């Protein structure tokens, strides 16, 4: 009878740690978004911005996949298994081997990247081949950013070691520190009136400085428990880490690979890479918030089988929760794409043409948001089972769909940024359908009438919200105009968002959109 009492402190600790990780991730997202608003103001949407933001895609890929816990899934279970079976010393030896081998590999890759930077840029943005000046800028910025890959990847592996030892706070706060450093550099460059070319060069160098700060912060945190001794010995445990970790990381990075392909599509048109980047950053805000909820609550509950009704009921309620958050956000992104982009970015060197390109891409991304969230929810089932094979296959399908849709878009001659965003949206749709059908087929997911009613009600409430937003947008067109004072524009956009939220909440409550959302049923 002592088990529930003993479990209570553990449940409290899990909730506390999840709250710390979630709050730190949200802080990092908000600081990153403020950073990108300043980048738009400082660099605008021209060739220099295209070059800088194309070069930034690779560090962003590494930071999103690794810097926010991507190495936890392959490293932590193996580390803890070794520690439980053979003791802490053997586990630390394994950590030292992993760090040493990864560091050597990264040194080689970074050196090759420095030598072949123009070809690396063409792999990210092939359209720059017809723009020699933009290609030269991008290659220069890439060379300045490449040390970041070495520094932050090592930091991510050592952060996984901290997480294995239940030291979560510093590892979770590190990405926020990195964004804060870049934000400070941006403010200094903006206040100094730095020219775009010089500003982009200083920013690229600052990216690598943030990698150093990330590694230093993790090493400081490890001082309390002892640093692992680096080793280049290859052990059977390293083979297991490579075999399981590679598939998990590839599966986790599918969405980022889709965006890399979308950048390739956008690179055929001047200004489109920047427009796609800015639109993606807005898109990542709601997707990131939902991802925090899915990662800190749903995955842990599925892995621990904490839900009394089993994984099937947990999955149904998780999907209802994810869509209840994603549908209104998607509605706002589609209906308010123009004012959102105008208020956030249309300052300094970011002009009306940049606004039109970015808003079109943002609306296209908004359509794909519910599917991206559904794919994220479905993928948690496989990660909880430590079986990333199907998420890996669905990620490959998503990349293929992006390529094919991109080729059609380029051939059609439409706006490149919008076409690239639509290609990414189609990829999210394909990924969600493949994972959902697989879960239905093997019986893991059996939608209940309650969950289906909740999703249908959320969709209906989103339609009510859409009608109100379109009506209010027409009324507030004048205070939202780019020539109005910034505070007036921010207030008008805030009023739109609050009214939309209130309409969705009220309609959702009446229609029953929130009845199936609690992830844990009440006792008794």
ChimeraX attribute file (.defattr): number of C-alpha atoms within 10 A of each C-alpha:
attribute: neighborCount
match mode: 1-to-1
recipient: residues
	/A:1	5
	/A:2	6
	/A:3	7
	/A:4	9
	/A:5	9
	/A:6	10
	/A:7	11
	/A:8	11
	/A:9	11
	/A:10	11
	/A:11	12
	/A:12	11
	/A:13	12
	/A:14	15
	/A:15	14
	/A:16	12
	/A:17	17
	/A:18	20
	/A:19	16
	/A:20	18
	/A:21	23
	/A:22	20
	/A:23	16
	/A:24	22
	/A:25	22
	/A:26	17
	/A:27	19
	/A:28	22
	/A:29	21
	/A:30	15
	/A:31	21
	/A:32	21
	/A:33	20
	/A:34	16
	/A:35	21
	/A:36	22
	/A:37	22
	/A:38	21
	/A:39	28
	/A:40	24
	/A:41	20
	/A:42	25
	/A:43	25
	/A:44	25
	/A:45	28
	/A:46	20
	/A:47	25
	/A:48	24
	/A:49	28
	/A:50	31
	/A:51	29
	/A:52	27
	/A:53	27
	/A:54	27
	/A:55	28
	/A:56	20
	/A:57	21
	/A:58	22
	/A:59	20
	/A:60	15
	/A:61	18
	/A:62	20
	/A:63	20
	/A:64	16
	/A:65	21
	/A:66	23
	/A:67	24
	/A:68	21
	/A:69	19
	/A:70	22
	/A:71	23
	/A:72	23
	/A:73	18
	/A:74	21
	/A:75	25
	/A:76	18
	/A:77	14
	/A:78	20
	/A:79	23
	/A:80	17
	/A:81	12
	/A:82	19
	/A:83	16
	/A:84	12
	/A:85	10
	/A:86	11
	/A:87	12
	/A:88	14
	/A:89	12
	/A:90	15
	/A:91	22
	/A:92	20
	/A:93	18
	/A:94	27
	/A:95	23
	/A:96	20
	/A:97	22
	/A:98	26
	/A:99	22
	/A:100	20
	/A:101	16
	/A:102	16
	/A:103	18
	/A:104	12
	/A:105	12
	/A:106	18
	/A:107	15
	/A:108	11
	/A:109	15
	/A:110	19
	/A:111	14
	/A:112	12
	/A:113	19
	/A:114	18
	/A:115	12
	/A:116	13
	/A:117	23
	/A:118	21
	/A:119	15
	/A:120	19
	/A:121	28
	/A:122	18
	/A:123	14
	/A:124	22
	/A:125	27
	/A:126	19
	/A:127	21
	/A:128	26
	/A:129	17
	/A:130	11
	/A:131	15
	/A:132	10
	/A:133	14
	/A:134	21
	/A:135	27
	/A:136	17
	/A:137	22
	/A:138	32
	/A:139	25
	/A:140	20
	/A:141	26
	/A:142	29
	/A:143	21
	/A:144	21
	/A:145	26
	/A:146	25
	/A:147	23
	/A:148	26
	/A:149	23
	/A:150	23
	/A:151	22
	/A:152	28
	/A:153	24
	/A:154	24
	/A:155	26
	/A:156	26
	/A:157	25
	/A:158	27
	/A:159	32
	/A:160	29
	/A:161	27
	/A:162	22
	/A:163	19
	/A:164	17
	/A:165	14
	/A:166	10
	/A:167	17
	/A:168	18
	/A:169	16
	/A:170	21
	/A:171	26
	/A:172	23
	/A:173	21
	/A:174	28
	/A:175	26
	/A:176	20
	/A:177	20
	/A:178	22
	/A:179	23
	/A:180	19
	/A:181	17
	/A:182	23
	/A:183	22
	/A:184	12
	/A:185	16
	/A:186	24
	/A:187	15
	/A:188	13
	/A:189	20
	/A:190	19
	/A:191	9
	/A:192	10
	/A:193	11
	/A:194	16
	/A:195	12
	/A:196	20
	/A:197	16
	/A:198	12
	/A:199	22
	/A:200	25
	/A:201	19
	/A:202	17
	/A:203	22
	/A:204	25
	/A:205	18
	/A:206	20
	/A:207	24
	/A:208	23
	/A:209	19
	/A:210	23
	/A:211	27
	/A:212	18
	/A:213	20
	/A:214	28
	/A:215	23
	/A:216	16
	/A:217	18
	/A:218	24
	/A:219	17
	/A:220	12
	/A:221	19
	/A:222	19
	/A:223	9
	/A:224	8
	/A:225	10
	/A:226	11
	/A:227	16
	/A:228	20
	/A:229	13
	/A:230	17
	/A:231	15
	/A:232	14
	/A:233	13
	/A:234	13
	/A:235	11
	/A:236	9
	/A:237	16
	/A:238	18
	/A:239	11
	/A:240	14
	/A:241	16
	/A:242	15
	/A:243	12
	/A:244	17
	/A:245	20
	/A:246	15
	/A:247	18
	/A:248	24
	/A:249	19
	/A:250	21
	/A:251	22
	/A:252	24
	/A:253	19
	/A:254	24
	/A:255	22
	/A:256	20
	/A:257	22
	/A:258	27
	/A:259	23
	/A:260	22
	/A:261	22
	/A:262	30
	/A:263	29
	/A:264	24
	/A:265	30
	/A:266	31
	/A:267	29
	/A:268	21
	/A:269	17
	/A:270	20
	/A:271	24
	/A:272	29
	/A:273	33
	/A:274	30
	/A:275	32
	/A:276	30
	/A:277	29
	/A:278	29
	/A:279	29
	/A:280	18
	/A:281	18
	/A:282	21
	/A:283	22
	/A:284	17
	/A:285	17
	/A:286	21
	/A:287	21
	/A:288	16
	/A:289	18
	/A:290	19
	/A:291	21
	/A:292	20
	/A:293	17
	/A:294	21
	/A:295	19
	/A:296	18
	/A:297	18
	/A:298	24
	/A:299	23
	/A:300	16
	/A:301	19
	/A:302	21
	/A:303	16
	/A:304	11
	/A:305	14
	/A:306	13
	/A:307	15
	/A:308	10
	/A:309	11
	/A:310	13
	/A:311	20
	/A:312	19
	/A:313	20
	/A:314	24
	/A:315	25
	/A:316	24
	/A:317	26
	/A:318	26
	/A:319	27
	/A:320	29
	/A:321	25
	/A:322	24
	/A:323	26
	/A:324	25
	/A:325	18
	/A:326	26
	/A:327	25
	/A:328	24
	/A:329	23
	/A:330	25
	/A:331	23
	/A:332	23
	/A:333	26
	/A:334	21
	/A:335	18
	/A:336	22
	/A:337	23
	/A:338	19
	/A:339	24
	/A:340	25
	/A:341	24
	/A:342	25
	/A:343	22
	/A:344	22
	/A:345	23
	/A:346	21
	/A:347	18
	/A:348	13
	/A:349	17
	/A:350	19
	/A:351	18
	/A:352	13
	/A:353	13
	/A:354	23
	/A:355	25
	/A:356	17
	/A:357	25
	/A:358	31
	/A:359	27
	/A:360	24
	/A:361	29
	/A:362	32
	/A:363	24
	/A:364	27
	/A:365	29
	/A:366	30
	/A:367	22
	/A:368	22
	/A:369	25
	/A:370	26
	/A:371	23
	/A:372	27
	/A:373	25
	/A:374	23
	/A:375	25
	/A:376	25
	/A:377	28
	/A:378	25
	/A:379	25
	/A:380	22
	/A:381	25
	/A:382	20
	/A:383	20
	/A:384	18
	/A:385	11
	/A:386	15
	/A:387	15
	/A:388	24
	/A:389	15
	/A:390	16
	/A:391	28
	/A:392	20
	/A:393	18
	/A:394	24
	/A:395	29
	/A:396	19
	/A:397	19
	/A:398	26
	/A:399	27
	/A:400	16
	/A:401	22
	/A:402	29
	/A:403	21
	/A:404	12
	/A:405	22
	/A:406	24
	/A:407	15
	/A:408	14
	/A:409	21
	/A:410	17
	/A:411	9
	/A:412	11
	/A:413	9
	/A:414	11
	/A:415	17
	/A:416	29
	/A:417	33
	/A:418	28
	/A:419	27
	/A:420	33
	/A:421	33
	/A:422	26
	/A:423	31
	/A:424	31
	/A:425	26
	/A:426	22
	/A:427	31
	/A:428	32
	/A:429	21
	/A:430	23
	/A:431	29
	/A:432	26
	/A:433	17
	/A:434	19
	/A:435	24
	/A:436	18
	/A:437	12
	/A:438	15
	/A:439	19
	/A:440	12
	/A:441	11
	/A:442	9
	/A:443	10
	/A:444	17
	/A:445	20
	/A:446	15
	/A:447	15
	/A:448	14
	/A:449	10
	/A:450	17
	/A:451	24
	/A:452	17
	/A:453	18
	/A:454	26
	/A:455	25
	/A:456	19
	/A:457	22
	/A:458	29
	/A:459	21
	/A:460	18
	/A:461	25
	/A:462	27
	/A:463	18
	/A:464	17
	/A:465	26
	/A:466	21
	/A:467	14
	/A:468	16
	/A:469	22
	/A:470	15
	/A:471	10
	/A:472	16
	/A:473	18
	/A:474	10
	/A:475	11
	/A:476	15
	/A:477	12
	/A:478	13
	/A:479	18
	/A:480	24
	/A:481	16
	/A:482	16
	/A:483	9
	/A:484	11
	/A:485	11
	/A:486	16
	/A:487	11
	/A:488	14
	/A:489	24
	/A:490	18
	/A:491	14
	/A:492	22
	/A:493	22
	/A:494	13
	/A:495	14
	/A:496	21
	/A:497	18
	/A:498	12
	/A:499	16
	/A:500	25
	/A:501	18
	/A:502	13
	/A:503	21
	/A:504	26
	/A:505	19
	/A:506	16
	/A:507	20
	/A:508	24
	/A:509	15
	/A:510	12
	/A:511	18
	/A:512	18
	/A:513	29
	/A:514	20
	/A:515	16
	/A:516	21
	/A:517	20
	/A:518	13
	/A:519	18
	/A:520	14
	/A:521	11
	/A:522	6
	/A:523	4
	/A:524	3
